[in-house]
Amino acid sequence: MSTFTTQDEHYMRLAIEASREAVAEGNFPYGATLVSADGKVHVSRNNQVTSGDCTGHAEVVLVREVAQTLGAQALVGATVYASGEPCAMCSGAMFWAGVAHIVYAMPTRVINAVGGAPYLQPKTAEVLAGASRAVRVDGPLLEEEATAVLRDFMTKK
Amino acid sequence: MSTFTTQDEHYMRLAIEASREAVAEGNFPYGATLVSADGKVHVSRNNQVTSGDCTGHAEVVLVREVAQTLGAQALVGATVYASGEPCAMCSGAMFWAGVAHIVYAMPTRVINAVGGAPYLQPKTAEVLAGASRAVRVDGPLLEEEATAVLRDFMTKK
């Protein structure tokens, strides 16, 4: 069991706020916050509908935006706070980028139960098990706050 | 054990040829061929170095390029031939895109052994196990031809 700090909660709330903004823009309710090893912060949100690109999950958007704006080095050793436990695609993208630590709000089990199909099953830690570089994965943190956004999205859909 | 046709070999050779072109452009030795449900063909190659985007694996590039050029519908029900067994990121991206069938040349075990770190462990079929929609995964096909390109790349690196 992890102990989270008020700093962790702050960064996760930025990700959850981004998940609301994603919905307001016509996309899916997911956001992610990067905190680089030297303290730079970048927040991204899902854009898969408006971009017409199904790879536009918040974490993949984050990896691309950070590489373009702060430079790829800002991803190395970074922590990412994701409003939903990252799927296999996003877990892989963050691994290749050099992310060191992933913290999530809603677990995969909750995302799949509340959001329904389509869904993948593996948890982030399962995707990254046995990787050539260990990535720490912690969660859930602020699960209820993040799930409220997904529930609201599903109700209005 | 799958039985492959000369058509399968043809599409896989397009992917392997693309893996050579990727290296010639300064990228990693991977390529992928899409054959849509209505027979449209699109070939993509790794661009992660020249694009400065670590998500630029051949299959993710393919998902994005096809959505932009042929339209997202061309991915639904499609078969993708990949010169390397797709990693978790690429497996997830193709799942979200609606790809129905994945055929690979080099197995993950061979890619990791020949190419070395960084690497992820899950096989494509493990990433997609239990997904809300079944994706058929077959391989290896033309493993030696694809591995020769990776071996050559590693020798010259």
Chai-1 contact restraints between the chains, C-beta under 6 A:
chainA,res_idxA,chainB,res_idxB,connection_type,confidence,min_distance_angstrom,max_distance_angstrom,comment,restraint_id
A,G52,B,A67,contact,1.0,0.0,6.0,A-B,restraint_1
A,D53,B,R64,contact,1.0,0.0,6.0,A-B,restraint_2
A,D53,B,A67,contact,1.0,0.0,6.0,A-B,restraint_3
A,C54,B,W96,contact,1.0,0.0,6.0,A-B,restraint_4
A,C54,B,A97,contact,1.0,0.0,6.0,A-B,restraint_5
A,T55,B,V60,contact,1.0,0.0,6.0,A-B,restraint_6
A,T55,B,V63,contact,1.0,0.0,6.0,A-B,restraint_7
A,T55,B,A93,contact,1.0,0.0,6.0,A-B,restraint_8
A,V60,B,T55,contact,1.0,0.0,6.0,A-B,restraint_9
A,R64,B,D53,contact,1.0,0.0,6.0,A-B,restraint_10
A,A67,B,G52,contact,1.0,0.0,6.0,A-B,restraint_11
A,A67,B,D53,contact,1.0,0.0,6.0,A-B,restraint_12
A,C87,B,G92,contact,1.0,0.0,6.0,A-B,restraint_13
A,A88,B,A88,contact,1.0,0.0,6.0,A-B,restraint_14
A,A88,B,G92,contact,1.0,0.0,6.0,A-B,restraint_15
A,A88,B,V127,contact,1.0,0.0,6.0,A-B,restraint_16
A,M89,B,M89,contact,1.0,0.0,6.0,A-B,restraint_17
A,M89,B,G92,contact,1.0,0.0,6.0,A-B,restraint_18
A,M89,B,A93,contact,1.0,0.0,6.0,A-B,restraint_19
A,G92,B,C87,contact,1.0,0.0,6.0,A-B,restraint_20
A,G92,B,A88,contact,1.0,0.0,6.0,A-B,restraint_21
A,G92,B,M89,contact,1.0,0.0,6.0,A-B,restraint_22
A,A93,B,T55,contact,1.0,0.0,6.0,A-B,restraint_23
A,A93,B,M89,contact,1.0,0.0,6.0,A-B,restraint_24
A,W96,B,C54,contact,1.0,0.0,6.0,A-B,restraint_25
A,A97,B,C54,contact,1.0,0.0,6.0,A-B,restraint_26
A,A117,B,S132,contact,1.0,0.0,6.0,A-B,restraint_27
A,P118,B,S132,contact,1.0,0.0,6.0,A-B,restraint_28
A,P118,B,R133,contact,1.0,0.0,6.0,A-B,restraint_29
A,Y119,B,S132,contact,1.0,0.0,6.0,A-B,restraint_30
A,L120,B,A131,contact,1.0,0.0,6.0,A-B,restraint_31
A,Q121,B,G130,contact,1.0,0.0,6.0,A-B,restraint_32
A,P122,B,V127,contact,1.0,0.0,6.0,A-B,restraint_33
A,V127,B,A88,contact,1.0,0.0,6.0,A-B,restraint_34
A,V127,B,P122,contact,1.0,0.0,6.0,A-B,restraint_35
A,G130,B,Q121,contact,1.0,0.0,6.0,A-B,restraint_36
A,A131,B,L120,contact,1.0,0.0,6.0,A-B,restraint_37
A,S132,B,A117,contact,1.0,0.0,6.0,A-B,restraint_38
A,S132,B,P118,contact,1.0,0.0,6.0,A-B,restraint_39
A,S132,B,Y119,contact,1.0,0.0,6.0,A-B,restraint_40
A,R133,B,P118,contact,1.0,0.0,6.0,A-B,restraint_41
